[in-house]
């Protein structure tokens, strides 16, 4: 039977189940990655499993998020991560070596392999032909321990590309067009596979831009074939030996097909405050711009940086614009520093930041109040930049540099002659900032600073769940709403009691204190609850506050899995209109929870305040139900070992 590319790789890694849409499968994970904002908790969880050494082919711990050392917390966590990596067989990418997805693509990605990362933009690896998926840190910890990764068999959508990109139009415009068509929830339960003759005109870094931002579709992941362009990229990185050709069968079937003619695309931009509010840049030309930020795991490759430097060469940025640039890796930064491109950026007035996530996660460079910021990033959720009143737009590096030069929204085609940047035949290769595991792990002592608190463990689910509806929220609530990021909160990632005080503070600053006062409670939400970052703290911290269930119209994939992992029931309305029947502070009760879950029967929610009842369902496998009943994946894993 003919197979598409996704089916071929999943079949080769299948441990349990059948590749039937919606059926739960378990797949072997070849590689894992973590970053420091999620890694501390993931490794505390790995320690709790009691396994002496990782069992994956490769696991890498990156430091790229919490690098702003305004206090001892981040520096302490970095020491913890380095010592953990040395002891348990994990490679450690030091602060300054680059953004995890960019570095992994350059130095570790292998076509046909599976990659699980505790970051929602792990699908970047799909640009090199991997099945690369974001997940919560606990899922990654279990994978490092040799356990498979469970997921519902996704639908496979073919995005068929034809033609080639016109000058000043980039890979970012391709994914913005896909977002315009599919929306931020259009990819839920799907893997996006790119194909067609247009694929040949895209380099691996361009493909990685597209698969990276495919996370904003809500998709499980995105993937490109492994072809001669993939081989050329791996050869330029000195890794040609890991290349293999991977493509779908010629008569492979897909659940859906979307066709895009690359030659007809124009420069696009996503408006505040969602990545799918996409229009042509020309439609908002002349809008005043105050800040421009270029970088992030989406657009910080060598060619991106060289294109920006070429546009800036011999010019000055607009006097009313602040321009900040973050090269994606030390490799890229060193190459542009040696060839003079970095000097062109600096001469033009750009401010050069570390090779880290930085402003993309609100770690510095917050824009002014009521300003317009244009960024080559992947998310523009309200307040994520650090300035709630700012209007943040998402666009290609080409659109960004045009705005920096002119001070207004500008179609980059107005800049004149395009900047032609060929892919290097050989990249600068220096892996000294990646530390291998210790040869004598038994002699490694784990360094634990005072910010690292014990791992909170949930209790088994009780048979009656009664309490207050602590919060009712609308559609498209993101994990940034639930568990904010930024320079003040991110350093608390290994201190759950402290970080839990900030849960939902951008929505209701009284939420955490009320949850503590009431001894926990419940949450009601709308469509696509939990979209965005994979941060498991958006489930772990509410669990610490006593949240027992969340009832919504629908969930984002990773957040739903994280809720299960920490023993919180993810419930959905059988009738979406029942959303209107709940108000904040209602007193609610569900009885006979354990027997109904074991029998796979709907749950009846009694609204004791209004004297009404509502039926809630749950799309959960038997294994997921057992995890919830046990009080979470950690308890469940211990019980079945």
Residue pairs with C-beta under 8 A, 6 or more apart in sequence:
2 248
2 249
2 250
2 251
2 252
2 253
3 11
3 248
3 249
3 252
4 156
4 158
4 193
4 248
4 249
4 252
4 253
4 254
5 129
5 193
5 195
5 223
5 225
5 246
5 247
5 248
5 252
6 131
6 154
6 156
6 191
6 193
6 223
7 19
7 156
7 252
8 246
8 248
9 112
9 114
9 130
9 131
9 223
9 246
10 19
10 25
10 27
10 131
10 153
11 19
12 112
13 27
13 28
13 29
13 30
13 114
13 131
14 25
14 26
14 27
14 28
15 25
15 26
15 27
15 28
15 148
16 25
16 26
16 148
17 23
17 24
17 25
17 26
17 153
18 25
18 153
19 25
19 153
20 153
21 153
21 154
21 155
21 255
22 152
22 153
22 189
23 152
23 153
24 150
24 151
24 152
24 153
24 621
24 623
25 150
25 151
25 152
25 153
26 148
26 149
26 150
27 114
27 131
27 148
27 149
27 151
28 114
28 148
29 56
29 114
29 115
29 116
29 143
29 148
29 149
30 56
30 57
30 58
30 110
30 113
30 114
30 115
31 56
31 57
31 58
31 59
31 60
31 108
31 110
31 113
31 114
31 115
31 116
32 54
32 56
32 58
32 59
32 60
32 115
32 116
32 117
32 118
32 140
32 143
32 144
33 59
33 60
33 61
33 62
33 100
33 104
33 115
33 116
33 117
33 118
33 119
33 122
34 42
34 43
34 59
34 60
34 61
34 62
34 100
34 117
34 118
34 119
34 137
34 140
35 62
35 63
35 64
35 65
35 100
35 117
35 118
35 119
35 357
36 61
36 62
36 63
36 64
36 65
36 66
36 67
36 74
36 77
36 78
36 81
36 493
37 65
37 66
37 361
37 485
37 490
37 493
37 535
38 118
38 119
38 136
38 137
38 493
38 534
38 535
38 536
38 537
39 61
39 62
39 81
39 118
39 137
40 77
40 80
40 81
40 452
40 493
40 494
41 137
41 455
41 493
41 494
41 496
41 536
41 537
41 540
42 118
42 137
42 138
42 140
42 141
43 61
43 80
43 81
43 84
43 88
43 141
44 452
44 455
44 494
45 137
45 138
45 141
45 455
45 634
46 54
46 84
46 88
46 141
46 144
46 145
47 84
48 455
48 634
49 141
49 142
49 145
49 634
49 637
49 638
51 144
51 145
51 146
52 88
52 441
53 88
53 89
53 441
54 88
54 89
54 90
54 144
54 145
55 144
55 145
55 146
56 143
56 144
56 146
57 113
58 91
58 108
59 89
59 90
59 91
59 144
60 90
60 91
60 92
60 93
60 100
60 104
60 108
60 434
61 81
61 82
61 84
61 85
61 90
61 91
61 92
61 93
62 93
62 97
62 98
62 99
62 100
62 103
62 104
63 78
63 81
63 92
63 93
63 94
63 95
63 97
64 93
64 95
64 98
64 99
64 100
64 355
64 356
64 357
65 356
65 357
65 361
65 363
65 490
66 73
66 74
66 77
66 78
66 363
66 490
66 491
66 493
67 74
67 95
67 96
67 354
67 356
67 358
67 363
68 74
68 363
68 364
68 487
69 75
70 487
70 491
71 491
72 449
72 450
72 451
73 449
73 451
73 491
73 492
73 495
74 490
74 491
75 449
76 447
76 449
76 450
76 451
76 452
77 449
77 451
77 452
77 491
77 493
77 494
78 95
79 447
79 449
80 446
80 447
80 448
80 449
80 452
80 494
81 92
82 92
82 94
82 435
82 447
83 444
83 445
83 446
83 447
84 90
84 446
85 91
85 92
85 435
85 437
86 92
86 435
86 437
86 438
86 441
86 444
87 437
87 438
87 441
87 444
87 446
88 144
88 437
88 441
89 437
89 441
90 144
90 437
91 434
91 435
91 436
91 437
92 434
92 435
93 100
93 103
93 433
93 434
94 433
94 434
94 435
95 354
95 356
96 330
96 354
96 355
96 356
96 433
97 103
97 329
97 330
97 355
97 433
97 434
98 106
98 327
98 328
98 329
98 330
98 331
98 332
98 333
98 355
98 356
99 296
99 297
99 300
99 328
99 329
99 355
99 356
99 357
100 117
100 119
100 297
101 117
101 119
101 121
101 122
101 124
101 125
101 208
101 212
101 297
102 124
102 297
102 300
102 301
102 328
102 329
102 332
103 328
103 329
103 331
103 434
104 115
104 117
104 124
104 125
105 124
105 125
105 127
105 128
105 204
105 205
105 208
106 237
106 329
106 331
106 427
107 237
107 239
107 431
107 434
109 115
109 125
109 128
109 130
109 132
110 128
110 130
110 242
111 128
111 129
111 130
111 226
111 230
111 242
111 243
111 244
111 246
112 129
112 130
112 226
112 244
112 246
113 130
113 131
114 130
114 131
114 132
114 133
114 149
115 122
115 125
115 130
115 131
115 132
115 133
116 122
116 132
116 133
116 135
116 139
116 140
116 143
116 149
117 125
117 132
117 133
117 134
117 135
117 140
117 534
118 134
118 135
118 136
118 137
118 139
118 140
118 534
118 536
119 134
119 533
119 534
120 134
120 215
120 532
120 533
120 534
120 558
121 134
121 212
121 215
121 297
121 298
121 378
122 132
122 133
122 134
122 135
122 221
122 534
123 132
123 133
123 134
123 211
123 212
123 214
123 215
123 219
123 221
123 222
124 132
124 208
124 211
124 212
124 297
125 132
125 208
125 211
126 132
126 207
126 208
126 211
126 214
126 221
126 222
126 223
126 224
127 204
127 205
127 206
127 207
127 208
127 209
127 210
127 211
127 212
127 224
128 204
128 207
128 208
128 224
128 226
128 230
128 233
128 234
129 223
129 224
129 225
129 226
129 230
129 246
130 223
131 191
131 221
131 223
132 211
132 221
132 223
133 149
133 151
133 220
133 221
134 215
134 221
134 534
134 558
135 143
135 149
135 534
135 558
135 561
136 534
136 535
136 536
136 539
136 558
136 561
136 562
136 565
137 536
138 536
138 562
138 565
138 566
138 632
138 633
138 634
139 149
139 561
139 565
139 633
142 149
142 633
142 637
143 149
145 637
147 637
150 621
150 623
150 624
151 220
151 561
152 189
154 189
154 190
154 191
154 219
154 220
155 189
155 190
155 191
155 255
155 256
156 190
156 191
156 193
156 254
156 255
157 187
157 190
157 191
157 192
157 193
157 254
157 255
157 256
157 257
157 258
158 193
158 194
158 195
158 254
158 256
158 257
158 258
159 178
159 192
159 193
159 194
159 195
159 196
159 258
159 259
159 260
160 195
160 196
160 198
160 257
160 258
160 259
160 260
161 174
161 194
161 195
161 196
161 197
161 198
161 199
161 202
161 260
161 262
162 196
162 197
162 198
162 259
162 260
162 261
162 262
162 263
163 197
163 198
163 201
163 261
163 262
163 263
163 264
164 198
164 201
164 262
164 263
165 171
165 173
165 174
165 201
165 202
165 262
165 263
165 265
166 263
166 265
167 413
167 418
168 267
168 398
168 411
168 412
168 413
168 415
168 418
169 262
169 265
169 266
169 267
169 398
170 206
170 209
170 267
170 396
170 397
170 398
171 202
171 205
171 206
171 207
171 209
171 210
171 396
172 209
172 213
172 268
172 298
172 299
172 376
172 395
172 396
172 397
172 399
173 265
173 266
173 267
173 268
173 396
174 210
174 260
174 262
174 265
175 209
175 210
175 212
175 213
175 214
175 216
176 213
176 268
176 269
176 270
176 275
176 278
176 394
176 395
177 260
177 265
177 268
177 278
178 192
178 210
178 214
178 217
178 258
178 260
179 213
179 216
179 217
179 270
179 275
179 276
179 278
180 268
180 276
180 278
180 279
181 258
182 217
182 258
182 276
183 217
183 276
184 216
184 217
184 218
184 274
184 275
184 276
184 476
184 528
184 531
185 217
185 218
185 476
185 527
185 528
185 531
185 554
185 556
186 217
186 218
187 214
187 217
187 218
187 219
187 220
188 218
188 219
188 528
188 554
188 556
188 557
189 220
189 557
190 217
190 219
190 220
190 255
190 256
191 219
191 220
191 221
191 222
191 223
192 211
192 214
192 217
192 219
192 221
192 222
192 223
193 222
193 223
193 248
193 254
194 207
194 210
194 222
194 223
194 224
194 225
195 225
195 248
196 259
198 260
198 261
198 262
199 207
199 224
199 225
199 227
200 227
200 229
201 262
202 210
202 224
202 229
203 229
203 233
203 303
203 423
204 229
204 230
204 233
205 233
205 301
205 302
205 303
205 304
205 423
206 303
207 224
207 229
208 301
209 298
209 299
209 301
210 222
210 224
211 221
211 222
211 223
211 224
212 297
212 298
212 378
213 275
213 298
213 378
214 221
214 222
215 378
216 275
216 276
216 378
216 379
218 528
218 531
218 556
218 557
220 557
224 230
225 245
225 246
225 247
225 248
226 243
226 244
226 245
226 246
226 247
227 245
227 247
230 243
231 240
231 243
231 245
232 423
233 423
234 240
234 242
234 243
235 243
236 423
236 424
236 425
236 426
236 427
237 427
237 429
238 426
238 427
238 429
266 280
266 281
266 282
266 411
267 280
267 281
267 282
267 395
267 396
267 398
267 399
267 411
267 412
267 413
268 278
268 279
268 280
268 281
268 395
268 396
269 278
269 279
269 280
269 281
269 284
269 374
269 393
269 394
269 395
269 399
269 409
270 276
270 277
270 278
270 380
270 393
270 394
270 395
271 277
271 278
271 279
271 284
271 391
271 393
272 380
272 382
272 391
272 392
272 393
273 380
273 381
273 382
273 392
274 380
274 381
274 476
275 378
275 379
275 380
275 394
281 395
281 399
281 409
281 410
281 411
281 412
282 411
284 409
285 408
285 409
285 410
285 411
286 408
286 409
287 372
287 408
287 409
288 320
288 372
288 407
288 408
289 318
289 321
289 372
289 373
289 374
289 403
289 404
289 407
289 408
289 409
290 320
290 321
290 322
290 367
290 368
290 371
290 372
290 373
291 321
291 322
291 323
291 324
291 365
291 367
291 368
291 371
291 372
291 373
291 374
292 317
292 321
292 322
292 323
292 324
292 373
292 374
292 375
292 400
292 401
292 403
292 404
293 323
293 324
293 325
293 326
293 359
293 360
293 365
293 373
293 374
293 375
293 376
293 377
293 400
294 300
294 304
294 308
294 323
294 324
294 325
294 326
294 375
294 376
294 397
294 400
294 401
295 324
295 325
295 326
295 327
295 328
295 353
295 358
295 359
295 360
295 376
295 377
296 326
296 328
296 357
296 359
296 360
296 375
296 376
296 377
296 378
297 328
297 357
297 360
297 378
298 376
298 377
298 378
299 376
299 377
299 396
299 397
300 326
300 327
300 328
300 329
300 332
300 355
300 376
301 328
301 332
302 331
302 332
302 335
302 336
302 423
302 424
302 427
303 421
303 423
304 328
304 376
304 397
305 325
305 327
305 328
305 332
305 336
305 341
306 336
306 341
306 419
306 421
307 397
307 398
307 401
307 419
307 421
308 325
308 345
308 397
308 400
308 401
309 336
309 341
309 342
309 344
309 345
310 341
310 344
310 419
310 421
311 398
311 401
311 402
311 405
311 412
311 415
311 419
312 344
312 345
312 347
312 348
312 350
312 401
312 404
312 405
313 344
313 348
314 344
315 348
315 405
316 348
316 349
317 323
317 348
317 349
317 350
317 404
317 405
318 404
318 405
318 406
318 407
319 407
320 407
321 403
321 404
321 407
322 351
323 348
323 349
323 350
323 351
323 404
324 350
324 351
324 352
324 353
324 358
324 359
324 365
325 345
325 350
325 351
325 352
325 353
326 352
326 353
326 354
326 355
326 356
326 357
326 358
326 359
327 333
327 336
327 352
327 355
328 355
329 355
330 355
330 430
330 433
331 427
331 428
331 429
331 430
332 355
333 342
333 355
334 428
334 430
335 424
335 427
335 428
336 342
336 345
337 343
338 428
342 352
345 352
346 352
350 404
353 359
353 364
353 365
356 363
357 363
358 364
358 365
359 365
359 366
359 375
359 377
359 385
360 375
360 377
360 378
360 379
361 384
361 485
361 486
361 490
362 384
362 385
362 386
362 484
362 485
362 486
362 487
363 485
363 486
363 487
363 490
364 386
364 487
365 386
366 385
366 386
366 387
366 390
367 373
367 385
367 386
367 387
367 390
367 392
368 387
368 390
369 387
369 389
369 390
370 389
370 390
371 387
371 389
371 390
371 391
372 390
372 391
372 393
373 385
373 390
373 391
373 392
373 393
374 392
374 393
374 394
374 395
374 399
374 400
374 403
374 409
375 385
375 392
375 393
375 394
375 395
375 400
376 394
376 395
376 396
376 397
376 400
377 394
378 394
379 394
379 480
379 532
379 533
380 392
380 393
380 394
381 478
381 480
381 481
381 532
382 388
382 506
383 480
383 484
383 506
384 392
384 480
384 485
385 392
386 486
386 487
388 506
393 409
395 403
396 412
398 412
399 409
399 410
399 411
399 412
401 412
402 410
402 411
402 412
402 414
402 415
403 409
403 410
405 415
438 444
451 491
451 492
451 494
451 495
452 494
452 495
453 494
453 495
453 496
453 497
453 498
455 496
455 634
456 496
456 497
456 540
456 543
456 544
457 631
457 632
457 634
457 635
458 543
458 566
458 567
458 631
458 632
458 635
459 567
459 631
460 567
460 629
460 630
460 631
460 635
461 548
461 567
461 569
461 593
461 594
461 597
461 628
461 629
461 630
461 631
462 548
462 593
463 591
463 592
463 593
463 594
463 595
464 589
464 590
464 591
464 592
464 593
465 522
465 548
465 549
465 569
465 589
465 590
465 593
466 587
466 588
466 589
466 590
467 518
467 519
467 520
467 521
467 522
467 546
467 548
467 587
467 588
468 518
468 521
468 522
468 585
468 586
468 587
468 588
469 521
469 522
469 523
469 524
469 582
469 583
469 584
469 585
469 586
469 587
469 588
470 511
470 514
470 515
470 518
470 521
470 522
470 523
470 547
470 584
471 504
471 507
471 508
471 511
471 523
471 524
471 584
472 523
472 524
472 525
472 582
472 583
472 584
473 481
473 507
473 523
473 524
473 525
473 526
473 529
474 525
474 526
475 525
475 526
475 527
475 528
475 553
476 526
476 527
476 528
476 531
477 507
477 525
477 526
477 528
477 529
477 530
477 531
478 530
478 531
478 532
478 533
479 530
479 531
479 532
479 533
479 534
479 535
479 538
479 559
480 506
480 532
480 533
481 504
481 506
481 507
482 503
482 504
482 530
482 538
482 542
483 489
483 499
483 502
483 503
483 535
483 537
483 538
483 541
484 502
484 505
484 506
485 533
485 535
489 499
489 502
492 498
492 499
492 502
493 499
493 537
496 537
496 540
496 541
496 544
497 544
499 537
499 541
500 512
500 541
500 542
500 544
500 545
501 512
501 513
502 512
502 541
503 511
503 512
503 515
503 541
503 542
503 545
504 511
504 512
505 511
505 512
512 545
514 521
515 521
515 542
515 545
515 546
515 547
516 545
516 546
518 546
519 546
520 545
520 546
520 547
520 548
521 546
521 547
521 548
522 547
522 548
522 549
522 550
522 551
522 588
523 542
523 547
523 549
523 550
523 551
524 550
524 551
524 552
524 579
524 582
525 550
525 551
525 552
525 553
526 552
526 553
526 579
527 552
527 553
527 554
528 554
528 555
528 556
529 550
529 552
529 553
529 554
529 555
529 556
529 559
530 538
530 555
530 556
530 558
530 559
530 560
530 562
530 563
531 556
531 559
532 556
534 558
534 562
536 562
536 565
536 566
538 559
538 562
539 559
539 562
539 563
539 565
539 566
539 568
540 562
540 566
542 568
543 566
543 567
543 568
543 632
547 568
548 568
548 569
549 568
549 569
549 570
549 571
549 590
550 563
550 568
550 569
550 570
550 571
551 571
551 572
551 573
551 582
551 605
551 616
552 570
552 571
552 572
552 573
553 572
553 573
553 576
553 579
554 572
555 563
555 570
555 572
560 570
563 569
563 570
564 570
564 620
564 624
564 627
564 628
564 633
565 627
565 632
565 633
565 634
566 632
566 633
567 627
567 628
567 630
567 631
567 632
567 635
568 628
569 593
569 618
569 628
570 618
570 620
571 603
571 605
571 616
571 617
571 618
572 616
572 617
572 618
572 619
573 579
573 614
573 616
573 617
574 602
574 615
574 616
574 617
575 614
575 615
578 614
578 615
581 607
581 610
581 612
581 614
582 607
582 614
583 609
585 609
586 607
586 608
586 609
586 610
587 607
587 608
587 609
588 605
588 606
588 607
588 608
588 609
589 605
589 606
589 608
590 603
590 604
590 605
590 606
590 616
591 604
591 606
593 603
594 629
596 602
596 603
597 603
597 618
597 625
597 628
597 629
598 625
598 629
600 622
600 625
602 615
602 616
602 617
603 615
603 616
603 617
603 618
604 613
604 614
604 615
604 616
605 613
605 614
605 615
605 616
606 612
606 613
607 613
607 614
618 625
620 628
626 636
627 633
627 636
630 636
630 639
